[in-house]
Amino acid sequence: MEQLVKLHRESYLGGRLPAYDGRKSLYTAGPLPFTSREFQILLVDEDDGSGTERRQRTFRVVIKLAARVDLHHLDMFLSGRQADAPQEALQVLDIVLRELPTTRYFPVGRSFYSPDLGRRQPLGDGLESWRGFYQSIRPTQMGLSLNIDMSSTAFIEPLPVIDFVTQLLSRDVRARPLSDADRVKIKKALRGVKVEVTHRGNMRRKYRISGLTSQATRELTFPVDERGTMKSVVQYFQETYGFTIQHTNLPCLQVGNQQRPNYLPMEVCKIVEGQRYSKRLNERQITALLKVTCQRPQERELDILQTVHHNAYHEDPYAREFGIKISEKLASVEARVLPAPWLKYHDTGREKDCLPRIGQWNMMNKKMVNGGRVNNWTCINFARNVQERVAREFCHELALMCQTSGMDFSLEPVLPPLSARPDQVERALKAQYHDAMSLLQSHRKELDLLIVILPDNNGSLYGDLKRICETELGLISQCCLTKHVFRMSKQYLANVALKINVKVGGRNTVLMDALSRRIPLVSDRPTIIFGADVTHPHPGEDSSPSIAAVVASQDWPEVTKYAGLVSAQLHRQELIQDLFKVWQDPQRGTVTGGMIKELLISFKKATGQKPQRIIFYRDGVSEGQFYQVLLYELDAIRKACASLEPNYQPPVTFIVVQKRHHTRLFANNHNDHHSIDKSGNILPGTVVDSKICHPTEFDFYLCSHAGIQGTSRPAHYHVLWDENKFTADALQTLTNNLCYTYARCTRSVSIVPPAYYAHLAAFRARFYMEPETSDSGSMVSGPVGRGAPTQRSTRVPGGAAVRPLPALKENVKKVMFYC
């Protein structure tokens, strides 16, 4: 396309500069002088140094008129006279503004990266971080806006393959032969990576790696002619290119298709620059990447302004062609800061209530508003280096802390701590559980809590333990890492006590306004607040299911206790499949169920009342799917209500919560301490609901948390449906106040707790999948016969089903086990 424009812009294209989307669409600011035309474009290869003639290729390019994109509707939409966004017009303008950066930088999704936009930083294992920026056109109340933000991501270092492999295995690969584990690691890291060959002069031909040969290079032969004459790879490289292969003991890279693979010795291949690494990073790499991306607000703002200046939009020939002008200043918007809510603690504490300062407070002199009861508990210690004496002492200190925080907590365990080996997690758990229960059952008592001490690096131990406790034994557990057991800091013990309390059914704190019934549209009548999220498997895991979690408040008027349910569904399916379900039962006929119905029933059991209002916070939805999700899930909520009794239709407010967006808010004046905290970020409670928001819909940005490091990311709340007729102020205040009720810490959090809890529950449920499911291909099993609701099986086209998660035990469902 570049060549075509260079050759024919002034002649056939009538002087127009087209913007190309890299696929099948080409856009021009006005009509071309033809409706259809074919061009022949000749491209000539680089010199490969072999003395043979350079390869020439001719391409046929056909350009024909497809449509005119109407900008009139965009105008109507921006001025609020039309409800839905004209996607095509926005897309065209986006493509026009991406044309220039695409030629200068490496595009990834909506971002652009370059080794020239900031220092490259090594991340280890042959990866490095590149700086870049995100750019997209957004319709806002101010008209069209360009959203720009800084970002960093991992790229594969453009190293010779042998050096890459050396880094990956952290040893010299030439010293000793590769083990099977080494081969698997290399194959995993290199599959799909593009390499260029270095043994053919300037002719740097590129290939994509499809695998690794099982034999060493010296053993490889291949047919060179139709008669099947075989030649060795070593001999071929020597005769054809005069190249002597040094490392004949290493395998070759396989490139091209599997039927006729091409063999390339590692030493003639170099990784092509500019390939983003899209698989999962390890802990070390994540830490290194966060270090690079973490910037104070002032630095980030300067970087954004510099990027805008560097991109020189005023000189962009494409922007000029399409008549787009871009201001080099950041937009200035009005914000307000919502006050923190008063929190209630128990009347027996020295401080009965508390007003958080700048998004935080502590438990000093306070007691939990409702302390849970733990009469019977025991401990298992999986850490070799923690002696039994240390384990006993730690458990005693933790029990004391739970007591002083306001829980009814027995200081003596039912059984002394059991020390066990990590590879015998199931045996140890069941043995200790069995021994404890045989002591307790004669007195008709239950085991309320298991304290578990884990090694700091415990691999799959944590997940296995949670799976067995929550789906097999019905046991509430609290895990503690060895490093914390040795330190035994008061702060740590207090935090663990907060988690234990809600896991055994207590409440840590409650909003004063909830108790005095002063929360608009919540306090006046029984209200249930839902949180829902879907988490998808990591890139590279092609077949494991997505996991949906739904939590719902189980107390009113307090709205702080949330019960949670989880369910596996189709890989990358955004809509929550199990909100409402109907199936045929041989005995009972048509039966209805699903997550919403179950949570509505448990709300009624817990409070004695039916919810007369539903507020549904939904996380994990991308913009393009807002209305699809709303239609499907609102319908499921309605059906679930109607299945309880015919005319039961409580009004619903459906709000999407987004944390993954690129809007950043900076204080206008970096020295004004009325609008920033000590990290330089905007204050918790800062809300923006004008100018940068949607032209016609009800949405707002709320920064509910205090910045700790880096630049705070405000949460974006988009109200898709509101039958409760919330005012902007009432919903913003409710949302901000709820952020102070998160059970696991004494800080306000960045997204509303029900959405946060759903995220935690979905994350927990990943551990419930049978261990073999991490390998691709084994996840979709045959049809699951009994379609009963405990199965939670999701049908797949073709009759297969996503293997259902093991069901949570009833006593676990009722409490905040995921905390």
Buried (B, 14 or more C-beta within 10 A) or exposed (E): BEEBBEBBBEEBBBEBBBBBBEEEBBBBBEEBEEEEBEBEBEEEEEBBEEEEEEEEEEEEBEBEEEEEBEEEBBBBBBEEEBEEBBEBBBBBBBBBBBBBBBEEBBBBEBBBBBBEBBEBBEBBBBBBBBBBBBBBBBBBBBEBBBBBBBBBBBBBBBBBBBBBBBBBBEEEBEEEEBEEEBBEBBBEBBBEBBBBBBBBEEBBBEBBBBBBBEEBBEBBBEEEEEEEEEBBBBEBBEEEBEBEBEBBBBBBBBBBEEEEBEBBBBBBBBBBBBBBBEBEBEEEBEEBBEEBBEBBBBBBBBBBBEBBEEBEBEEBEBBBBBEBEBEEEBEEBEBEBBEBBBBBBBEEBEBBBBEBEBBBBEBEEBBBBBBBBBBBBBBBBBBEEBEEEBBBEBBEBBBBBBBBBBBEBBEEBBBEBBBBEBEEBEEBBEBBBEBBBEBBEEEEBBBBBBBBBBBEEBEEBBBBBBBBBBBBBBBBBBBBBBEBBEEBEEEBBBBBBBBBBBBBBBBBBBBBBBBEEEBBBBBEEBBBBBBBBBBBBEEEBEBBBBBBBBBBBBBBBBBBBBBBBBBBBBBEBBBBBBBBBEBEEEEEEEBBBBBBBBBBBBBBEBBEEBBBBBBBBBBBBEEEBBEEBBEBBBEBBBBBBBBBEEEBEBBBBBBBBBBEBBBBBBBEEEEEEEBBBEBBBBBBBBBBBEBBBBBBEBBBBBBBBBBEEBBBBBBBBBBBBBBBEBEBEBBBBBBBBBBBBBBBEBBBBBBBBBBBBBBBBBBBBBBBBEEEBBEEEEBBBEEBEEBBBEBBBBBBEEEBBBBBBBBBBEBBBBBBBBB
